[in-house]
Amino acid sequence: MHQRVEYEQAAYALGKNYIIGLDEAGRGPMAGPLVVGAVIFEKGYTNDLINDSKQLTEARREYLYDVITQDALAYQIEIIEVDEVDRLNVYQASKKGMLDAIKHISIHPDYALSDAMPLGNAIEHQAIIKGDSLSISIAAASILAKVTRDRIMKTYDLIYPEYGFAKHKGYPTKQHKEALKNHGVTPIHRRSFQPVIDVLNEQLSLKL
């Protein structure tokens, strides 16, 4: 059996026709949006190059982004902005993004494969731990989400060049934490994340 199609084949065997793969990028960063990708391939689609986005170079992800958007029967990208992430928490924001992708994608799916995210009764589905390395549909969704989010963070790097967003993409690296302390909290920082809370509390104490 072709690599990373076992879960898709099992769903087809159940009589499913349109299988949507779902994954997110950006649960860990303390700045920037969370992005959900969703992909539906035609039955039997294979591509050995499509893998978990974390296992690929940036150049390979960019190349595969174009391949996936061209080859997919349908795809959808949902962007969950910082205020929504703060309001819901990253887990619930990820789930909402996946449910929104199912609603908004141009072909109505009859089965979903998600990267370890239970979707309730919204659709018959399977939540697969490390699904982005086990399912071609989830892997493709992970690539769309990662590339989209990285492009967004590179744009924010032009707006806030002192923070290094193009390099660390908003993750809580040492460089990012130091920039946060030195330059303060931007509108794209997640105010529910502890390093950001600490800086906000420090700024508040200085004003008192």
N, C-alpha and C positions, 0 to 999 in steps of 0.2 A: 504493500500500500504506500502511496506517495506520502512524503514527509508532511506532517502537520495537517492532514485532512481526515484523520480518524474520527474526530467528533462531528465533522460535517457529514461524512459518509454514514455515520450512525443515525443522524437526523434525517438524511434522505431515505434511509431504510424504513423510517417511521412514516414516510409519506410526506415529509415536509419539502417545500419547494423553494422558499425564499428565506435563507438563514442569514440573520444579521449578526455580525461580529462587533463587539463593543469594548472599548478600552478608553482610559483617560490618561492625561499627562498633567502633572502639576499638583499632586496632592501634598508633596513635601515642601515646596518652596514657601518662603515667608513674604513673597511679593509676586504680583502678577496673577492673571486669571487661571482658572482650571479649565482644561479643554478636553472634550469628549469626542472621539472619532467613532464612526459607525460605517460598516461596509457590508454590502451584499454582492457576492460573486455569482456568476452563473454556475449551474450544477456541473461539478467535475473540474472546476477551474483549479489549476496548479501553477505554482511558480516557486522554484527552489530558493530564490533570493529573498523572498518575503519571510521575515523572522521578527522576533521581539525587537522593537526599536532600540532597546538598550544594548543589544548585541551588534548594532550596526554603526558604521562611521557616519558622520554628518553628511558627507558627500553621497554615501549609499542611500541614506534616508531620503535625501532630496531627490535622487534619481527615482527611487521607488514610489515616492509621493506622486510623481507624474505617471508612472506605470499604473498604479492603483486607481487613480482618478480616471484614467483612460479605460482601463479594463473592467472596472466594477460595473455591475448592472445599475447600482445606485450607491451613493455615499452621502454622509451627512456629518457636519462638524458643528458642535455646540460649544459656545464660549460662555463660561460662567464667571461673571466679573467678581472682583474682590469683595464688594459689599455683600453679594449673595453668598459667597464662600464663608464670610464672617457670620452671616445671619444663620446659615444652615449647619455649618461645620463641614469639613472637607469630605467626610464620608457621605453625608446626605446630599451634598452638592454634586458629588460624583454620580450618585444614584439618580438624582433629578436630571442631570445632563444626559444620562443614558436613556431614561424614560422619554425625555424630550426628543432625543434623536430618533427613537422608534416612532414617535408621533409624526415627526417632520420629514423623514426620509421619503423619497418619491415613490418607492415601491413598498407596499404594506408587507412586512415580514410575517411569517407564520411560525418562526422559531428564532430564539436568540441564544448566542454563546457570549458570555461576559467573562471578563477577567476578574474572577473571584467576587463578583457583586450580585447578590440575590436581588431579583427584580419583583418579588411579590407575585401578585396575580395578574400583572399587566400583560404578560405574554408567557407562553410555555417556553421554558429556557433551561439552560444549564450554566451554573456559575463554576468556572474551572480555575482552580488555584494554579498560578503561573500559566494561565491560558494563553498569554501572549507568546509563549515559546512552544505551545502545543497545538494551537489552532491557527490556520492560515487567515481566517476571517478576523480573529482577534488581533493577530500580529499586524495585519494590514490596518486595522483601526488604530492600533498603537502608533504606527508610523504617521498616519494622518494627524493624530492628536499631537504627537511630539514635534513634528515639523511645524505645524501651525503655531504651537505655543512658543517654540524657539524663535520663529519669525516675529511674533509679537514682542518678545523680550528684547530682540535686537532693535526694534523700533523704539522701545522704552529706553534703551541704552543711549539713543540719540537725544532723548529728552532729559534724561538724568545721567549724564556721562560719568559723574563721580562715583556711581555705585557699582559699576562693572557688570551690569545686567547681561551684556552680550557674552560674557565669559561664564558666569555661574548660573544664569537664567533664573535668578531669584532664590536659589537654594541657600540655606543658612551656612555658607562657608565662612571661614575666618575673615576673608577680605570683605564679604558682605556685612558681617556683624560690625566690623570696624568702621565701615562707611556709614552704617546706620547710626552708630554712636557719634561719629564726627559731623554728619550732615543732617541727621534727623530723619523723621518718618515722612515718606512721600505719599501721595494719594493712592499709589498702587501697592502699598504695604498692607498685609493682612493684620488687622488689629486684634485678631483672636489668637495670634501666634506669640508665644512667650517672649522671644527676643524683642519683638516690636512693643509688646506690653511694657517690658522693662524700660525701654527708652522713653516711651510715653510717660511712664510714672516718674522717671528721672526728670524729664522736662517740666512736669507738673510741680514736682517738689522744688525746683529752682524758681518757679514763679511765686510760690507761697512765701 
